Amino acid sequence: MTIKPTHLDETGAAYMVDVGTKPATQRRAVASGRITMSSEALEAIRSGNAPKGDVLSTARIAGIMAAKRTSDLIPLCHPLALTKVSIDFAWEANGIAVTATATTTGPTGVEMETLTAASVALLTLYDMAKALDRAMVLGNIRVLEKSGGRSGDWRAE
């Protein structure tokens, strides 16, 4: 089975796909990731005693800002008028889980925006707590679900 690349023209040059003729539909995507860290770093964040201040609020704002700037970071992504971006955190035994959700009404999906938001929120958690634990590990960044568009709804198993 041969797959024709969607972002390369007949000469092999990269280009941005024209989504102008696609119908605008309600789009939503959710992505997540995790950061593991020492119990000392986790407790400092949980108790609000991290050296750089309010770690979770800063990471939340960074994730939202990142979603809005995805097309500036990922070369062939379309700029989207996002209608909502949320960043949620969940405490885990050895770290923090981040979940990013984004919505828009438009001709293309928001998976890249949620992946970018989750990634930057995780990077910000690292930056805000690196004085406490430089061995933190970021990982498991993935799309959990998406809805809308021609391909319909999808959910990770």
C-alpha positions in Angstrom: 0.0 0.0 0.0 1.4 3.3 -1.1 0.5 6.4 1.0 0.6 9.7 -0.8 2.1 12.4 1.4 -0.5 15.1 2.1 2.0 18.0 2.7 4.4 17.4 -0.3 3.7 18.6 -3.8 4.6 16.7 -6.9 8.2 18.0 -6.8 8.6 16.9 -3.1 8.4 20.5 -1.7 6.5 20.9 1.5 3.4 23.0 1.5 0.4 23.9 3.7 -2.7 22.0 2.8 -5.6 24.1 1.6 -8.5 23.6 4.0 -10.5 26.5 2.7 -13.0 24.2 1.0 -13.6 22.0 4.0 -16.7 22.6 6.0 -16.3 24.3 9.4 -17.4 21.8 12.1 -17.1 21.8 15.9 -13.7 20.3 16.7 -12.4 19.1 20.1 -9.3 17.2 21.1 -7.8 16.1 24.4 -4.1 15.3 25.0 -2.2 14.3 28.1 1.3 13.7 29.4 3.1 13.1 32.7 6.1 14.4 34.7 7.7 12.2 37.3 9.7 13.7 40.1 11.1 13.2 43.6 8.7 13.2 46.5 10.4 16.3 47.8 9.7 18.2 44.6 6.1 16.9 44.4 5.4 18.0 48.0 6.9 21.4 47.4 4.6 22.0 44.4 1.6 20.5 46.2 2.1 22.7 49.3 2.9 25.9 47.3 6.5 26.1 48.5 8.4 25.8 45.3 11.2 28.3 44.9 9.8 29.9 41.8 6.2 30.4 43.2 2.9 29.0 42.0 4.0 26.2 39.7 0.6 24.9 38.5 -0.8 28.3 37.7 2.3 29.2 35.7 2.2 25.9 33.8 -1.5 26.3 33.1 -1.0 29.7 31.6 2.0 28.5 29.6 0.0 25.6 28.2 -2.9 27.9 27.1 -0.5 30.3 25.5 1.3 27.4 23.7 -2.0 26.1 22.2 -2.7 29.6 20.8 0.8 29.7 19.2 1.0 26.2 17.8 1.1 27.3 14.2 4.1 29.4 15.0 6.0 26.3 16.3 4.8 23.5 14.0 5.6 24.6 10.4 2.6 23.3 8.5 -0.1 23.7 11.1 -2.9 26.2 10.3 -3.5 29.1 12.7 -6.8 28.3 14.4 -9.3 30.5 16.2 -9.5 28.5 19.4 -12.7 28.9 21.3 -11.5 27.2 24.5 -8.3 25.8 25.9 -8.1 24.2 29.4 -5.2 22.6 31.2 -5.9 20.3 34.1 -3.5 18.6 36.6 -3.9 15.4 38.5 -1.6 14.4 41.4 0.0 11.0 41.0 2.1 9.0 43.5 5.4 10.1 41.8 4.4 13.1 39.7 1.8 15.1 38.0 -0.5 14.3 35.0 -1.4 17.1 32.6 -4.5 17.1 30.4 -5.1 19.7 27.7 -8.4 20.2 26.0 -9.0 22.5 23.1 -12.1 23.4 21.0 -12.7 25.3 17.8 -15.2 25.6 15.0 -13.3 25.3 11.8 -12.1 23.2 8.9 -9.2 21.4 10.7 -8.7 19.7 14.0 -7.0 20.8 17.2 -4.9 17.7 18.1 -1.6 19.6 17.5 -2.8 22.4 19.8 -3.6 20.0 22.6 -0.3 18.2 22.2 1.6 21.5 22.2 -0.3 22.7 25.2 0.3 19.5 27.2 4.0 19.5 26.2 4.6 23.2 27.2 2.7 22.8 30.5 5.0 19.8 31.3 8.1 21.8 30.3 7.0 24.7 32.5 6.5 22.3 35.4 10.1 21.2 34.9 11.4 24.7 34.7 9.5 25.9 37.8 10.7 22.9 39.8 14.2 22.1 38.4 15.9 23.7 41.5 14.2 20.9 43.5 14.8 18.0 41.1 16.8 18.1 37.9 16.1 14.4 37.2 12.4 14.9 36.4 11.1 12.9 33.4 8.5 14.1 31.0 6.6 11.4 29.0 3.5 9.7 27.8 2.5 12.7 25.7 -0.4 11.6 23.5 -3.8 12.4 22.0 -6.5 10.8 24.1 -9.5 11.7 22.0 -10.7 13.9 19.1 -14.1 14.7 17.7 -15.4 16.5 14.7 -14.4 16.6 11.1 -14.6 14.2 8.2 -12.9 11.4 10.2 -15.4 11.7 13.1 -14.7 10.8 16.6 -11.7 8.8 17.9 -10.7 7.7 21.4 -7.4 6.1 22.5 -7.7 2.6 24.0 
